[in-house]
């Protein structure tokens, strides 16, 4: 993840939390949007059902109790009165309500394609209410229908021409398709149409409001979480990091951190302090050992050079200074092989030792020629021994001068 390589841990955590929370809020927002749509549809269906049942109950009541009045006042005809009541119930609302029938008497009650299909279905299968979201000319609407079932009072005007009241006979002659109903037949239905655009617009307004509120909550959560993480976790990690950097620069292992908790951060601090104590102890032991080694080689009567696998000199005594014509500080970091005339053989011997665990030139006294800083050659007896120091192999060369050549 090179993209995050140069970003602080606090920023990375904030980015991760932001992505997760945005995904969470988007998911919740979408679910809320769908849920509000469902609730709006359900509320619209419940209202349409209530209005439709009121209309049917009103129509049934009038057909049962108002018998002769419609002859004098057509407004009391059950269908006409129910239609007027429906208009009053839905005045000022988005609801469009009417009564429809496949065998209509009023042309205004002629069903459209959707209503005709539902009425046909009601005739084939005795069913209750039905609803469906339809779309026409890009506008969605909720269509609801509740069937009207003929009872005995309905047959007064719809059973036959002969049994119908005079005012019905006067309007609808014998043979009209509005006659011939029986008890239990579907005489028609109350049809309710509700445009969904305005209802869905309210859902959009609610969604925008929820997104705004959720965004504010998200920002506050990120700020608070970032602050808590920085104070509880990252500040302690930074202290450990800073102290490690200081130790790396100074080599001082005496520094310690104060543990203020028993959690993973506290365990990290305890582990760091234990590491510093162990390094301090080992460093002290190493320094004492090296000091004893330096004291030992200083009193030796032969030149002694300690070097690493690549020949880099790390320790030299005073006799070595005299032999090579350089001070100890000047010798440190030099390549021991550069002072040997037969350097390639010793480089190979070191490689053989690492690969096979032994070499003909390691631990054996050999006659060699060495060159000092002035180019003078000396015959020496040379023996190389191996020692271990902090997981690293060190090689010590002991030289005894035999004869100096010009």
ABEGO torsion letter per residue (X at the ends): XAAAAABBAAAAAAAAAAAAAAAAAAAAAAAAAAAAAAAAAAAAAAAAAAAAAAAAAAAAAAAAABAAAAAABAAABAAAAAAAAAAAAABGBABBBBBBBABBABAAABBBAAAAAAAAAAAABBBBBBBBBBBBGGBBBBBBBBBBBBBAAAAAAAABAAABBAAAAAABBBGBAABGBBBGBBAEBBBBBBBAAAAAAAAAAAAAAAAAAAAAAAAAAAAAAAAAAAAAAAAAAAAAAAAAAAAAAAGBAABBBBBABABAAAAAAAAAAAAAAAAAAAAAAAAAAAAAAAAAAAABABBBBBBBAAGBBABBBAAAAAAAGBBAAAABGBBAAAABABAAAAAAAAAAAAAAGBBAABGBBBBBBBBBAAGBBBBBBBBBBBBBBGGBBBBBBBBBBABBBX
